[in-house]
């Protein structure tokens, strides 16, 4: 076993995803979990920068989906579908009073 050091937790997560995607085929559940994790990290990191501003041109042009797809090792369309599923599941859980993991 080898120990690796990372400058940030985000860098460690990206490395972990990179190793896993090259090691095995991704299931639909893997894609959903990783898209959700990467989007949640991005949201936390950029929350202060976006305060009081409109959404960036990256979000409207699909560039964020391209970057996420490249990190995960899947297609942009699959990332967009995963985001739609995650968005819907969050709104359904909110209506029934549940929590999204």
N, C-alpha and C positions, 0 to 999 in steps of 0.2 A: 504494500500500500504506500502511496506517495501522498504527501501533504502539499497542498497548493494554497497560496495566499492570494487574496483578491483585495482590490482597493475599495470595493463596496459590495453590499449584498446583491445589488442588481447585477453586477458583473459575475458574481458567483452563480446566480440563477441562470443567466445567459449561458455560462459554461456548462452547467448541469444539463440544460435543455439540449445544447449542442451535442454533448456526449450521448444522451439518451436517444436522440433522433438518429444518430449514426449507428447505434447499436441494434435497433429493432424497428419494425414497422409500427407506425402510429395508429392507434385505434381512434375512433371518434371521441371517446371519453378523454384520451390524452390531449387531443386538439382543443377540446372545450376547456379542460383544466388549464392548459398552458396559455391559451388566449386570454382566459379570465385572469390569470396571474400576471401576465405581462401588461394587460390593460389596467389592472388595479395598481400596479407599481408605477406605471406611466401617469395615471391620474394623481397619485399622491405626490409624485415628483414635480408635476407641472401645476398643481393646484394653486400655489402662490403666484406663479407667473401668469395664469389665466384670469385672476381675479379682476372683474370689471371689464374684461376684454371679450370680443367676439371670438368664436371658434376659429382656429388657425386655418389657413388654406390647405395645410396637410390633411386635416380631417375631411374637408369637403372634396378633395381631389383623390382620396384613397391612398395617399402615400403612407399613412400610418399602417394600413392593412398590408401594404407591400413590405414594409419593414418587419412587421410581426410575422408575416408569412416566411420571409427570408430567415428569420431567427429560428422559427419552428421547423422549417424545412417542408413547407406545404404550399398550396396555391393561395393566391390572394382571395379568390372566390370562396374557398373553404373557410378562410379567416372571417370573411364578411358574413357567411352563413352562421358560423359559430357565435359571432357577436350578436346576430339577430336572435339566436336561441337563448343566449345568456340574458339579453335585454328583456325578452318575453318572460323568461322564467323568473326574473327579479320582480316584474310587475305582478305576476300571478301570485308569487309568494307574499308580496306586500298586501295584496287584497285579502288573503286568508290569514294574515298575521304571522306568517312563518319567517324564518331567517334564511338567507342565502349563505351557503358555506363558502 
